[in-house]
Amino acid sequence: MGERFYGVQALRFAAATAVVAAHAVDLAGTRLGLETLAGNGPLADFGAVGVDVFFVISGFVIAMTTQGRSGLAAVGEFLWRRFRRVAPIYWLLSLPILIGMARGGTLGAEMATATFLFWPFSGLEMTFPALGPGWTLCFEMLFYAGFGLSLAGGRRVGWGLVGAYAVLLVAGFFVAAPVLRFWGAPIVLEFLLGVGIAGAWRSAPRWAGPWAVGLGLVGLGLTPAFGYGRIDGVEALNDPATGLARVLIWGLPGALVVFGAVRMERLDRATGRLGRAAAFMGDASYSIYLTHVLVVRALGRLFESGLVALPGDAVVALTVAASLAAGVTVHLWVERSLLKVMTPSPVGRGLERPRA
């Protein structure tokens, strides 16, 4: 196969930039008390939808890169590749915060567990890892583990796991328990939407692509206009009803956009400059996503010190630009180096074929 989905790569970059923008607006408006064009309404945190798009893309990419593979060897290769892609750079970027918290005596066992073991629910309320965006990686790792089991056991085991998840999801509405808040979290449905896209996009008519993108964008665009409740915050992770609302309000339209982008892809065309740029920024999106929190922290201290005074929208623009630059730098000089060091044996290098 060897497909390279440049539209999906562009979406990955757009999703990362949306999350960065939401945190930049929060820095300017909430932390510094400055006025911005986003204001204090739904538009201010709308960029959080980037996480939902990320999750759908993740489900699609994992399903595509493992098509036709099964057995213990494939499972081991899959889990190792996902671990080396996600964990080392995440732990490395978490170190400055972990060291600071350890020195200040504020690093607790629950946060350490969420950071290193990707288990965010030691209690009924979610414990965020030291590096804030790491909460999404907890669900990524959960999805990888379940998908790995389905690779090992085949289609029946896969459907069995989906059924078990459905039971946990429903039970979470009636019983408050940490394991149900995590394993039965509604937001896991967004990964499954991506898996569904991987199985359906080839058989869909080509005209369905633009329509899906249009409908998805309209659906997403209506939410800042009419409001979306509290689905952008931690309540969507602590309360199953709010979490399900997030999937319906952001996850489904996001999935339509991803499906449309995939169906509109012209895999038979040569790659131009725009495609190569999309591919590069998509590859850098993970570093951008992780690094921007450190940039926001640093700039926040700079602005609070009074050494630099800028209007709110200038703060947002500078924060976004600095975050993108820092993320690209980390991708080029740190993330790529870590991946090279941890490159698997030549036997398994064909696993991640569609590198979206």
N, C-alpha and C positions, 0 to 999 in steps of 0.2 A: 504493500500500500504506500506508505511513506508520505501521506498527506500532510500538508502544512496549512492550517486554517488561519489565514491572515486576518480575516474579519474577527475571529475569536480572539486573536492576539490583540487587535485594536480594542476590543471590548474589555480585555483584561487591564489594559493600560487605562482606559476610561474609568473603569470601576475603581482602580487604585487612586486615580486622581480625584474622583468624587469623594472618596473617604478622606483624603488629605484636605480637600476643600472644606468639608464639614468640620474637621478639627481646627482648621485655620480660622473659620468663622467663629467657632467656639472660643478660640484664643482671643480674638479681637473683641467679640461682643460680651462674652461671659466673664472672662478672666480680666480683661483690660478695660471693660466698660465703654468701648468705643462703638459708634454707630457704623453699620455696614449696609450695603444694598440688600443683603439677605434679611436684615431686620431680626426680630425675635420670633417670627412666625414659623410655619412649617418649612419654608425654604431654607432656614438656617441649618437644619440637620438632615435635609433631604439626601445629602451625599452618602448617608449611611446605607442607602440602597445598594451601593457598590458591593457590600458584603454578600447580599443575596445573589447578585449577578455572579460574583466569584464562586459561590457554592454551586450554582447551576453549571457553570463552566467546568468546575472540578469534576462533577459527576460525569459530564460529557467526555472530558479528556481521559479520565480513568477507564471508562467503558470502552472508548475507542482504542486506547493503547494496549488493551488486554484481549481484544477480540481474537478468538481462536486459540487462546492459551488456557491451560488448566494443569492440574497436578501440583505436587509439592514443590518441584523445582521452580515452576512459574510463580508460585506463591512467594517463595523465598526471594526470588529476584524482584518481584513487584514490591514487596514490603521494604526491601533494602533500598531500592531506588527512591521510593517515596520518603523513607526516613532520611536518606542523605540529602534529598532535595529540600526538606522542610526543617529538620531539627537543628543541624549544626549552626547555620547562620542565625537562626532564631535564638539559640542559647548564647551564642557569641554576642549578639546585640543586646541580650538581656543582662549581660554581666555588669555594665556600668550601674544599672539601676539596682541589681542585686547587691553589689558591693556597698552602694550608698545606704541601702536599707539595713544591711547587716551591721554596718558601722553605727547606724542610728538606733539599732535595736528594734526595728519595726518589721523585720522579716520573720513571718510566722510559718508554721508547718503547713497550713492550708495553702498559702501562696506558693511555697516551695513545691508542694505536690502538684498544684495547677501548672506551674512553670516547667518542671522537669518530667513529670509523669503524665501530663496532659489530662488530669482528672480535676475538673473545676467545681464539682459539687461534693465537698466534704460535708456540707449541711444543706438546708433547704434553699439557701440563697447562694447564687453563683459567686465564687471567689475568682477574681480576675488574676491572671498571671502577672508577674512583675512588669513585663512589657505588654501594655494594654491589648494590642491587636492579637496577642497570643490566645485569646479566648476562642477565636475562630479556628485556630489550629487544633484545639481540643476536639472540636467537632470534625475537623478534617481527619485526624488520627482515628477517631471512632469510625468514620466512614471507611477509611482504609482497612481497618481491622475486619469490619463486616464484609467488605468486598473481597478481602483476602480469603476469608472462610468460604465465600461463594465460589472462588476460583478453585479452592481445594476440593470442594464437595460437588461441584457441578450445578446445573440449573435447578435441580430439586432443592438443594441446600440453599441456593440463592433465594428462591421463592419462600422457602421456610423461614429464612431470616427476615424477609419482608413481612411475612405474617406475624412473626414474633414482635417485630418493631411496631406493627399496627396495634397489637395487644397492649404493648407498653405505652404507646401513645394514648390510647383510650383510657387505660388505667390511670394515667397521670392526671386526668381530669377529675378523678374521684379520690385518689390517694396521694398524699404529699409525702414523697420519699426521694432522697437524693438520686438513687439509681434511675428512677422514672423521669426525674427532671433532666437527666443527661441522656440516657439511652433512649428514652421515649420523647425527646424534644421535638416539637413540630418542625423546627428549622431543618432537621435532617431530611425532610421531604424535598427540599430544594436540590440536594444531591441526587435524589431519585428522579427528579424531573430531568436532570442532566443525563442520567442513564437512559431514560426513556427517549430523549432526543437522539442519542447515539444509535438507538435501535430503529428510529422512525424516519430520520431525515432523508435517507436515500430514496425511500418509496414515495415521498411526498412530491406533488407536482412543483415545478420550479416557480410558478406564479405564487405559490403559497409563501415563499420567502419574503418578498416585499410586503405582503399583507400582514404577515406575522410581526415583522419589525414595526410596521405602522401601528397596528393594534397595541403592541407592547409599549411603544413610546407614548401613545395616547393614554393608556392605562397608568403608566408611571407619571406622566405629566399632570394628570388630574389630581394626584395625591397632594402635591404642595398647594394646589389651588383650593382644594376642599378640605384639606387636613387628613391626617392619618393616625390620629390618636397617639398612643404611647408606644407604638411598635418599634420606634427607633432606639429605645433605651433598654436597660437591663430587665425591665418588667417582661419583655418578650421572651426572656430566657428563664425567668423565675415563675411565670404564670403561663400554663399551657394555652389558655384561651387567647391571650395576647400574642403568644407565639404563633398560633394558627392564623390569627388575623394578619400577622406579618407575612406569612407564606402566601396568603390569598391576595393581599394588597400589593406586595412587592415581589414576592417569589414568582407568581404566575406570569405577570407582565414581563418580568426579567427573563423568564424562560422563553416567552414568545420572541423576545429580541434575540436571544441566543440561537433559538431554532432558526429564525429568519436569516441571521447572519451566516449560519452554517449552510443553509439551503441555497443561499445566494452565492456561495463561494464558487469560483471558477478554477477548479483544480488543474484544468488543462492549459492554463495560461502561464506564460513566463512571468517571473516575479519582477516588478518594477521597483523604483526607488521607494515609492510609498509603501509597497508591501514589505520591503526590507526594513523600513523604519518602523512599521507596525510590529513586525516580528521582534525587532530588538527591544522596543519599549514594552511589548508584552512579556518578553523574557525578564526585563528589569522590574516588572511590576511588583514582584514579591519583595525584592529589596526595598523598593519605594514604600510599599505598604508597611514593612517593619521599621524602616529607618525614620519615617516621618515623625514618629512620636518623639524621638530624641531631638529632632530639629525643632519641633514645637516647644519642647521643654526649654531648650537653649534660648530660642528667640523670646520665649515668655519671660525668662529671667532678664534678658537684655532690655526688653521694653519696660519691664517693671523697675529696672534700675534707674530709669530716666535718662540714660545716656543717648538713647535714640527715641525720638517722638515722631510718629507718623499717624495719619488719619486711618480709620478702621479698614477701609478697602485696600489701602496701600499695605497694611499689615497682612491682610489676607493674601494679596498678590505676592508679596515677598515670601511669605511662609510657604505658599504652594511652590513657587519657583525654587526656593532653597531646598525644599523636600525632594522635588524631582531631581535636582542636581546631585544631592547627597545620595539618593537612592541609586541613580545611575552609576555614580562613583563606586559605591559599595558593591554593586552588581559586577562591575568590570574588574575590580581589584581584590575583592574579598570573596564574594559568592562563587564566582567562576573558579577561583583558586581552590576553594574548599571542595567543589564538585570534582575538580581534576584529581585532587588527592584521594577522594573517596570513590573514584570511578570503578565500577565493577569489572569483572573479568570480561575479556572479549566475547565469551560464549553468550553472555546475556545482553549485549549492547543493542540488539534489535528490538528491545521491548517497547521503548517509548517512540513509536513510529510517527504518529501524528503529533508534532511537538507544539500544539496550541497551548 
